[in-house]
Amino acid sequence: MTPENPMPLTLQEHQELGREIRAADARLRELCSMMVGIYGQQNAASDSFREVAAAMERLRTELQAQAARDLPGLPMDGIYV
């Protein structure tokens, strides 16, 4: 259920979420690289890891845009991407 007037995240909350998302993305990419290195490019699990990594990249881009909408006028560069 979505609230009628959602409260946007604060700058501090975006920064904290950004740190968590960047760390998760870095670890996901490490695991993806390991899977591809072990099982190869044509493996289904490797392919799924690449798909999840691409989804994480989209999420980071969308969160970066959301932060800019939530806090107009504040520098948002590098919070998520």
N, C-alpha and C positions, 0 to 999 in steps of 0.2 A: 504494500500500500504506500503510495507516494503522498507526502504531506502537500497541502495546497500551497503553502509558502515555505519552501525548504530554506533552511539557514545555510548559507555557503560556509565552506571551511575558512578558517582564519589563515593568515600567512603562516603562522607557526604550525598549524595542522597540515597545510599543504607541504611545508618543508619536511615535516616528520614523515608524512606519507611518501613524499618523493624519495627520501633516503631509503625507506623500506622497499619501495618499488624498484629503485635502481639496484639495490643489493639482491633482490629476488631475480631481477633480470640478469645480472652478472652470473649468478649461480646457475640459472637455467641455461645460459649460453655455454657455461663450462660443461654441464651435463650433456647438452646437445652435442658438443664437440667430442666428448668422450664416446657417446653412443655411435656417432657417425664413424669415429676412428676404429671402434671395435667391430661394429656390424656392417659398416659400409653405407653408401649413399642409397642403395636400393632397398634397404630394410624398412619394414613398415614402422617399427618403433622409432627409427631415425627420422623417418618422414614426419611422424607425429610430433617429435621434438621440434623439428623445423617449423611446423605449423604453429605450435604453441609459442615459439620464439617470435614468430611474425605477429601473432595476436598480442603478445606482450609489448611489442614495438608500437602497435596501433593504440593500445591502452595508454602507453606513456605519452603519445602525441595527443590523444584526446584529453588526458588529465592536464597536460600543459595548457591546452586551449581553455579548459574549464577554469584553471587557476587564473588565467588572464581575465576571464569573464567575472569571476568571483571578486577579484581585487583590481579593478581597473585603475590604471595610473601607476601601479607599483611594478617594479622590475620583476618579471617572472622567469627571466632567462635561466635555464639550467635547473629548474626545480625538478622536472621529470625527465627532460631529454638533454 
